[in-house]
Amino acid sequence: MYIKKLKNEKYQFILKYQDREGKTQKASITLKGNTKAIQKQALEKLKEKVQLNLNKADIVVKDSTLNIVYEQWLVTLVNQVRNNSYTSYISAIKSFVKKYSNWNIRDIKPIHIQNYLVTNGWKIKTIKHKKVILYSLFDYARKMTYIELNPVNNVVLPKHNSSVEDFEISENKTITYDELKIVLEYCHKHNKNQRLTLIIEFLFLTGLRLEELGGLQKSSVDFKKQTIKIKHVIDTKAIGDNSRKLYLPKTFASRREIYVNDRCIEILKWFFDNSLDDDFVFTTMIGTTVKQSATYLFVRNVCEASLGKQKNRKYNVHMLRHAHISLLAELDIPIKATMKRVGHSQESTTLRIYSHVSQKMNDSIMRKLNEI
């Protein structure tokens, strides 16, 4: 306790203490005089005041609902993850928060989380994603002393036994150049959306992520050097003004400058000549930024129409990135060069895609073995 002299022979007695979160707080009381008896009286009153404050904090913590903790968690989360990840986090556990919103967070047990995750018919990948986000939420609650233990730690996920179909889908997460030509021919023949058709081709030839393509600025294109600089991304799920916000790429390695071939230059010039925006290279027919839902739907529809529906194959935008990496593997491009081109920071990520051996690579292996 320390003492500050005030006017009119009054003194302020101040006692420092730590709250439940470990933060330093102060309790104070003002009395007339500064004798030893008054000091003793002040110290007793300050201790009572500190205990009262701590008890109030305990009451707030013990009576807090999931919704209160959830709103606090969101405030910290917004500064920790990218905007599209933030939106994804909210969406992933929206139904859980709605169901248990008014529950005291201490009353939510592992069994409640377990039932939520395993009884809704979600795929194991979705369940794991939701579990990670719920862990983050409840771990925040633990650190803030709302709860003593994180209930997500005791959740047991069902063991996933991969089927032949799962394996085949995993092996078919790409598209060959010959298949791409069939898709493009179909789009031209049936007068499909020209912008999206060119975007499909550009993604195949560059390996860009959709958010990287969407965020490409005109100032980042160098026609003379035939290069583009990947410096920004957009949230392809956002709407309104938020759809134009620029963010840093996924990782440090994702910030890069890459060479583009002659066909890519032709596509870029077409978008410049038919520009509907002063800054963004790739836009929709009405001048808005590229949208994930519309692009994914277009890719799926034109691929199924031209290549046929297949039970063990799912067509999506990201397969074009895998296709580009597989193409580089066929061309015997060193893995380090491939990593730099596509913005991978981990070699294991690139190798996992390299593992999808194409028919051309198999033919090459057979030919070389027969030459022995």
C-alpha positions as CSV (number, residue, x, y, z in Angstrom):
1,M,0.0,0.0,0.0
2,Y,1.2,3.5,-0.7
3,I,-0.2,6.9,0.3
4,K,-0.7,10.1,-1.6
5,K,-1.3,13.4,0.2
6,L,-4.3,15.4,-0.9
7,K,-5.7,18.8,0.0
8,N,-7.5,19.6,3.2
9,E,-5.4,17.2,5.3
10,K,-6.8,14.2,3.4
11,Y,-4.9,11.2,2.2
12,Q,-5.5,8.7,-0.5
13,F,-4.5,5.1,0.3
14,I,-3.8,2.9,-2.7
15,L,-3.3,-0.9,-2.9
16,K,-2.2,-2.8,-6.0
17,Y,-3.5,-6.3,-6.7
18,Q,-3.8,-8.8,-9.6
19,D,-7.2,-9.6,-11.1
20,R,-8.3,-13.1,-12.3
21,E,-6.6,-12.5,-15.6
22,G,-3.3,-11.6,-14.0
23,K,-3.6,-7.9,-14.8
24,T,-2.5,-5.3,-12.3
25,Q,-5.4,-3.3,-10.8
26,K,-5.7,-0.6,-8.1
27,A,-8.1,-0.2,-5.2
28,S,-8.1,3.2,-3.4
29,I,-9.8,4.9,-0.4
30,T,-9.6,8.5,0.8
31,L,-9.5,9.2,4.6
32,K,-8.7,12.3,6.7
33,G,-5.4,12.0,8.5
34,N,-2.4,9.6,8.3
35,T,-1.8,8.1,11.6
36,K,-0.8,4.5,12.1
37,A,-4.3,3.7,13.3
38,I,-5.8,5.3,10.2
39,Q,-3.2,3.4,8.0
40,K,-4.3,0.1,9.6
41,Q,-7.9,1.0,9.1
42,A,-7.3,1.9,5.4
43,L,-5.4,-1.3,4.7
44,E,-8.3,-3.4,6.2
45,K,-10.9,-1.5,4.1
46,L,-8.7,-1.9,0.9
47,K,-8.4,-5.6,1.4
48,E,-12.2,-5.9,1.7
49,K,-12.6,-3.8,-1.4
50,V,-10.1,-6.0,-3.4
51,Q,-11.9,-9.1,-2.3
52,L,-15.2,-7.6,-3.3
53,N,-13.9,-6.8,-6.7
54,L,-12.5,-10.3,-7.2
55,N,-15.8,-11.8,-6.1
56,K,-17.7,-9.7,-8.6
57,A,-15.3,-10.9,-11.3
58,D,-16.0,-14.5,-10.3
59,I,-19.7,-13.9,-10.5
60,V,-19.4,-12.5,-14.0
61,V,-17.2,-15.4,-15.1
62,K,-19.3,-18.1,-13.6
63,D,-22.6,-16.7,-15.0
64,S,-21.3,-16.0,-18.5
65,T,-23.1,-17.5,-21.4
66,L,-21.5,-19.0,-24.5
67,N,-22.7,-16.0,-26.5
68,I,-20.9,-13.5,-24.3
69,V,-17.7,-15.4,-24.5
70,Y,-18.2,-15.9,-28.3
71,E,-18.5,-12.2,-28.9
72,Q,-15.4,-11.5,-26.9
73,W,-13.5,-14.2,-28.8
74,L,-14.5,-12.7,-32.1
75,V,-13.0,-9.3,-31.1
76,T,-9.6,-11.0,-30.6
77,L,-10.0,-13.3,-33.7
78,V,-10.5,-10.4,-36.2
79,N,-7.0,-9.3,-35.7
80,Q,-5.5,-12.8,-35.9
81,V,-6.8,-14.2,-39.2
82,R,-7.5,-12.9,-42.7
83,N,-11.0,-11.6,-43.5
84,N,-12.0,-14.7,-45.5
85,S,-10.8,-17.0,-42.7
86,Y,-12.7,-14.9,-40.2
87,T,-15.9,-15.3,-42.2
88,S,-15.2,-19.0,-42.5
89,Y,-14.7,-19.4,-38.7
90,I,-18.1,-17.7,-38.0
91,S,-19.9,-19.8,-40.7
92,A,-18.4,-23.1,-39.5
93,I,-19.7,-22.9,-35.9
94,K,-22.8,-20.7,-36.5
95,S,-25.2,-23.6,-35.8
96,F,-23.4,-24.6,-32.6
97,V,-23.4,-21.0,-31.2
98,K,-27.1,-20.7,-32.0
99,K,-28.0,-23.9,-30.3
100,Y,-26.0,-23.2,-27.1
101,S,-26.1,-19.4,-27.1
102,N,-27.8,-18.9,-23.8
103,W,-26.1,-21.8,-22.0
104,N,-23.7,-21.0,-19.2
105,I,-20.4,-21.9,-20.8
106,R,-19.4,-24.0,-17.8
107,D,-22.4,-26.3,-18.5
108,I,-21.2,-27.2,-22.0
109,K,-19.5,-30.6,-21.7
110,P,-17.5,-32.7,-24.2
111,I,-20.6,-34.8,-24.9
112,H,-22.5,-31.8,-26.2
113,I,-19.6,-30.9,-28.6
114,Q,-19.2,-34.6,-29.5
115,N,-22.8,-35.0,-30.5
116,Y,-22.8,-31.8,-32.5
117,L,-19.8,-32.9,-34.5
118,V,-20.6,-36.5,-35.2
119,T,-24.4,-36.6,-35.5
120,N,-25.0,-34.1,-38.4
121,G,-23.7,-36.3,-41.2
122,W,-20.7,-34.1,-42.1
123,K,-17.6,-35.4,-43.8
124,I,-14.6,-36.0,-41.7
125,K,-12.8,-33.1,-43.2
126,T,-15.6,-30.8,-42.2
127,I,-15.8,-32.2,-38.7
128,K,-12.1,-31.7,-38.2
129,H,-12.4,-28.1,-39.4
130,K,-15.2,-27.3,-37.0
131,K,-13.4,-29.0,-34.1
132,V,-10.3,-26.8,-34.7
133,I,-12.5,-23.7,-34.5
134,L,-14.4,-24.8,-31.4
135,Y,-11.1,-25.6,-29.8
136,S,-9.9,-22.0,-30.4
137,L,-13.2,-20.6,-28.9
138,F,-13.1,-22.8,-25.8
139,D,-9.3,-22.3,-25.3
140,Y,-10.0,-18.5,-25.2
141,A,-12.6,-19.2,-22.5
142,R,-10.0,-21.2,-20.6
143,K,-7.4,-18.5,-20.8
144,M,-9.9,-15.9,-19.6
145,T,-10.8,-18.3,-16.7
146,Y,-14.4,-18.7,-17.7
147,I,-13.7,-22.5,-17.6
148,E,-10.9,-24.6,-16.1
149,L,-10.5,-27.1,-18.9
150,N,-11.1,-27.1,-22.6
151,P,-13.9,-29.6,-23.3
152,V,-12.8,-30.0,-26.9
153,N,-9.8,-31.9,-25.7
154,N,-12.0,-34.9,-24.7
155,V,-13.9,-35.1,-27.9
156,V,-13.3,-38.3,-29.8
157,L,-13.8,-38.2,-33.5
158,P,-14.9,-41.3,-35.4
159,K,-12.1,-43.1,-37.3
160,H,-12.3,-42.5,-41.0
161,N,-11.7,-45.6,-43.1
162,S,-10.8,-44.4,-46.6
163,S,-12.8,-46.1,-49.3
164,V,-11.7,-46.9,-52.9
165,E,-13.9,-44.0,-54.0
166,D,-12.1,-41.6,-51.6
167,F,-8.7,-42.8,-53.0
168,E,-9.9,-42.3,-56.6
169,I,-11.2,-38.8,-55.8
170,S,-7.9,-37.9,-54.2
171,E,-6.1,-39.2,-57.3
172,N,-8.3,-37.2,-59.6
173,K,-7.8,-33.7,-58.2
174,T,-6.4,-32.4,-61.5
175,I,-7.1,-32.0,-65.2
176,T,-4.8,-32.7,-68.1
177,Y,-3.9,-30.3,-70.9
178,D,-5.8,-32.4,-73.4
179,E,-8.9,-32.3,-71.2
180,L,-8.6,-28.6,-70.8
181,K,-8.6,-28.2,-74.6
182,I,-11.9,-30.2,-74.7
183,V,-13.4,-27.9,-72.0
184,L,-12.3,-24.7,-73.8
185,E,-13.6,-26.0,-77.1
186,Y,-17.0,-26.8,-75.5
187,C,-17.1,-23.2,-74.0
188,H,-16.4,-21.6,-77.3
189,K,-18.8,-23.8,-79.2
190,H,-21.7,-23.1,-76.8
191,N,-20.9,-19.4,-76.3
192,K,-20.2,-19.7,-72.6
193,N,-19.2,-16.8,-70.5
194,Q,-16.0,-15.5,-72.2
195,R,-14.5,-14.0,-69.1
196,L,-14.8,-17.1,-67.0
197,T,-13.6,-19.3,-69.9
198,L,-10.4,-17.2,-70.2
199,I,-10.0,-17.2,-66.4
200,I,-10.1,-21.1,-66.5
201,E,-7.3,-21.1,-69.0
202,F,-5.3,-18.5,-67.2
203,L,-5.5,-20.4,-63.9
204,F,-4.4,-23.6,-65.6
205,L,-1.4,-21.8,-67.2
206,T,-0.2,-19.9,-64.1
207,G,-1.3,-22.0,-61.1
208,L,-2.7,-18.9,-59.3
209,R,-5.1,-19.3,-56.5
210,L,-8.5,-17.7,-57.3
211,E,-8.1,-15.0,-54.6
212,E,-4.7,-14.2,-56.2
213,L,-6.2,-13.9,-59.6
214,G,-9.0,-11.8,-58.3
215,G,-6.6,-9.4,-56.5
216,L,-4.3,-8.9,-59.5
217,Q,-3.8,-5.2,-60.1
218,K,-3.1,-3.7,-63.5
219,S,0.0,-2.0,-62.1
220,S,1.3,-5.5,-61.3
221,V,1.4,-6.6,-65.0
222,D,4.6,-6.1,-67.0
223,F,3.9,-6.8,-70.7
224,K,7.5,-6.1,-71.7
225,K,9.0,-8.6,-69.3
226,Q,6.0,-10.9,-69.5
227,T,5.6,-11.1,-65.7
228,I,3.0,-10.5,-63.1
229,K,3.5,-9.7,-59.4
230,I,1.3,-11.4,-56.9
231,K,1.2,-8.8,-54.1
232,H,-2.5,-8.9,-53.0
233,V,-5.5,-11.1,-52.7
234,I,-9.2,-10.4,-52.3
235,D,-11.9,-12.2,-50.4
236,T,-13.8,-13.9,-53.2
237,K,-16.8,-14.5,-50.9
238,A,-17.2,-10.9,-49.9
239,I,-19.8,-8.6,-51.3
240,G,-20.1,-4.8,-51.7
241,D,-17.2,-2.6,-50.8
242,N,-15.5,-5.5,-48.9
243,S,-15.1,-7.4,-52.2
244,R,-12.6,-4.7,-53.3
245,K,-10.4,-4.8,-50.1
246,L,-6.9,-6.0,-50.7
247,Y,-5.1,-8.3,-48.3
248,L,-1.7,-9.8,-48.1
249,P,-1.3,-13.2,-49.7
250,K,-1.6,-16.5,-47.8
251,T,2.1,-16.7,-46.8
252,F,5.3,-14.8,-47.3
253,A,6.2,-17.2,-50.1
254,S,2.9,-16.4,-51.9
255,R,4.3,-12.8,-52.6
256,R,6.1,-13.5,-55.8
257,E,6.8,-12.5,-59.4
258,I,6.2,-15.1,-62.1
259,Y,6.7,-15.4,-65.8
260,V,3.7,-15.9,-68.0
261,N,3.7,-17.3,-71.5
262,D,2.5,-15.8,-74.8
263,R,-1.0,-17.2,-74.4
264,C,-1.3,-15.6,-70.9
265,I,-0.2,-12.3,-72.4
266,E,-3.0,-12.6,-75.0
267,I,-5.5,-13.2,-72.2
268,L,-4.2,-10.3,-70.1
269,K,-4.4,-7.9,-73.1
270,W,-8.0,-9.0,-73.8
271,F,-9.0,-8.1,-70.2
272,F,-7.1,-4.8,-70.5
273,D,-8.9,-4.0,-73.8
274,N,-12.2,-5.0,-72.3
275,S,-11.6,-3.5,-68.9
276,L,-14.5,-2.6,-66.6
277,D,-12.4,-1.4,-63.7
278,D,-9.5,1.1,-63.3
279,D,-7.5,-1.2,-60.9
280,F,-8.5,-4.8,-61.1
281,V,-7.4,-6.9,-64.1
282,F,-10.0,-9.7,-63.8
283,T,-13.7,-8.7,-63.4
284,T,-17.1,-10.1,-64.1
285,M,-19.4,-9.0,-66.9
286,I,-20.8,-6.3,-64.7
287,G,-17.5,-5.0,-63.5
288,T,-17.4,-6.5,-60.0
289,T,-14.5,-8.6,-58.7
290,V,-14.3,-12.3,-59.2
291,K,-16.6,-14.4,-57.1
292,Q,-15.9,-17.8,-55.7
293,S,-19.4,-19.2,-56.0
294,A,-20.0,-18.2,-59.6
295,T,-16.5,-19.4,-60.7
296,Y,-16.8,-22.7,-59.0
297,L,-20.2,-23.3,-60.4
298,F,-19.1,-22.4,-63.9
299,V,-16.0,-24.7,-63.8
300,R,-18.1,-27.6,-62.5
301,N,-20.9,-27.2,-65.1
302,V,-18.6,-26.8,-68.1
303,C,-16.4,-29.7,-67.0
304,E,-19.2,-32.1,-66.4
305,A,-20.9,-31.1,-69.7
306,S,-17.7,-31.6,-71.7
307,L,-15.8,-34.3,-69.8
308,G,-18.8,-36.1,-68.3
309,K,-19.9,-36.6,-64.7
310,Q,-17.8,-39.1,-62.8
311,K,-18.6,-40.5,-59.4
312,N,-14.9,-40.5,-58.5
313,R,-14.1,-37.1,-59.7
314,K,-15.1,-33.6,-58.5
315,Y,-14.4,-30.6,-60.7
316,N,-13.5,-27.3,-59.0
317,V,-11.4,-24.2,-59.4
318,H,-8.5,-25.5,-57.2
319,M,-7.9,-28.5,-59.5
320,L,-6.6,-26.0,-62.1
321,R,-3.8,-25.1,-59.6
322,H,-3.0,-28.8,-59.1
323,A,-3.1,-29.3,-62.9
324,H,-0.5,-26.6,-63.3
325,I,1.8,-28.1,-60.7
326,S,1.4,-31.6,-62.3
327,L,2.2,-30.0,-65.7
328,L,5.4,-28.6,-64.3
329,A,6.3,-32.1,-63.0
330,E,5.7,-33.5,-66.5
331,L,8.1,-30.9,-67.9
332,D,10.8,-31.9,-65.3
333,I,10.8,-28.5,-63.7
334,P,12.8,-28.7,-60.4
335,I,10.7,-28.8,-57.3
336,K,12.2,-25.6,-55.8
337,A,11.4,-23.7,-59.0
338,T,7.8,-25.1,-58.9
339,M,7.5,-24.0,-55.2
340,K,8.6,-20.5,-56.0
341,R,6.3,-20.2,-59.0
342,V,3.1,-21.4,-57.2
343,G,4.0,-19.8,-53.8
344,H,4.4,-22.9,-51.7
345,S,6.4,-22.4,-48.5
346,Q,6.5,-26.1,-47.6
347,E,8.1,-28.7,-49.9
348,S,5.7,-31.4,-48.6
349,T,2.7,-29.5,-50.1
350,T,4.2,-29.5,-53.6
351,L,5.4,-33.2,-53.3
352,R,1.8,-34.2,-52.3
353,I,0.6,-32.9,-55.6
354,Y,3.6,-34.2,-57.5
355,S,2.5,-37.7,-56.3
356,H,-0.4,-37.6,-58.7
357,V,1.5,-39.3,-61.6
358,S,0.0,-38.5,-65.0
359,Q,-0.4,-41.0,-67.8
360,K,2.3,-39.2,-69.8
361,M,4.7,-39.7,-66.9
362,N,3.7,-43.4,-66.7
363,D,4.3,-43.8,-70.4
364,S,7.7,-42.2,-70.0
365,I,8.6,-44.6,-67.2
366,M,7.6,-47.6,-69.3
367,R,9.5,-46.3,-72.3
368,K,12.7,-45.8,-70.3
369,L,12.4,-49.2,-68.6
370,N,12.0,-50.9,-72.0
371,E,15.2,-49.2,-73.2
372,I,17.2,-51.0,-70.5
